[in-house]
Amino acid sequence: MGSRPFTLQQATNITKDFKYLVGQPFKGDPDVTIQNILISPFDEENKGVFVQNYRKFGSRPDELDGYVGHFYDVLVLARGDAADNKIEYEHIRAYARENGHSYVFPEYPFN
């Protein structure tokens, strides 16, 4: 099953539903901790910029400013040793599927 976008409202609801993951080990690795569940742009180019900005600046209220698209994703963002400043992330659908979280994800209402 390929990745599909969410609306901003759907993504907002999903982030709230998965906030309980924050602070837990990422993919079972006790040395890497889930830092945040965040809405990101859906397309890979803007998503890459988003992740790099998160790595540099952390989570900010204006993190989606400048994004003019209408397609969103939700990412599970994790960090290990703060000294290396490396960010790991996974798309929420894949993370849920791979880690046994039962959740019915909404479909984007394409017209």
N, C-alpha and C positions, 0 to 999 in steps of 0.2 A: 504494500500500500504506500503510495507516494505521499509526500508532505503536501498539505493543503493549508491555505491561509485562514485566518480568523478575522472577524470585524474587530474594531477597537473595543466595543462593548463585550464581545465574547472573550477576547483576550484578557480584559480587565477582570471578568468573572473567574476565569481560569487561574489567574495569578492569585486571587483571593483563596480559591479552593486548594491550591497547592502550597501556600505559605508555610504549612506545617513541616515541610521538608527542610526549611532553613535550619542550619546547625547540624544536620545529619550527615553522615559520611556519603560521599559521592561515589556511586557505583560500588558500594561496599568497601571502599578504600578508606581506612581510618585516618590516613594522612592528608586526605583531601576533603574539605568540608563545603557543603552547599552554602553559599553566601546569600543568594537571592534568587527569586523567581521573577523575571522581568519580561515586559512586552518589548519586542524588537520589531524592526521592519522585517517583512517577509523575504524580500529578494536578497540574494547572497551578497551582492556588493554593499548595499546599505547595512546589512546585518554585520558584515565584517567591520565596517566603520564603527558601528554601534559597540561591538565587542571590544575593539581597540580603545574606544573612548572610556568604556567601563574599566578596562585594565588601567588606564592612566588616571582617571578621575573618580572612579567609583560611581555609585548610583546617585543621580541627580534628578530633581523634579522636572528639569527641562530636557531630559535625555532623548525625547523624540522630536524636539524642536527642529525644524528644518526638513523633517521627513514629510513629503507631500503625497505619499502613496496612501492607498486605502486597504492594503493587505498587510496583516500583522502575523507575527509568530509569538510564541512564548518560549523562553529559554530558561533552563536550569543552569545557573552559573555557579561555579565552584572554584575554590582556590586552595592550594596546598601551602607550602612554605611561603610566607609573605615576602621573604627575601628575594625569591626568584621572580615574583610579580607575574607568574603565569596564571592565566585564566583557562579553565576547562569549561566547556558548555555542551549541552545536549538539548535537542528540541523536545518539548514537553511530551509530545505523543510517543516518541521513541523511548524517552526516559520512563514514562509510565508503563509502556509495554514491556520493556526489558527488566523492569524492577517489580513487576507484579502488582502495580497499582490499577485497580479496576476503576475506569472512569469513562463515561460516554461523552466524547468530545462533540461540540456542536458543528454543524456544517455551515460553511460560508453561504449566504443567501444570494447566489449568482442570479442575475435577472436574464 
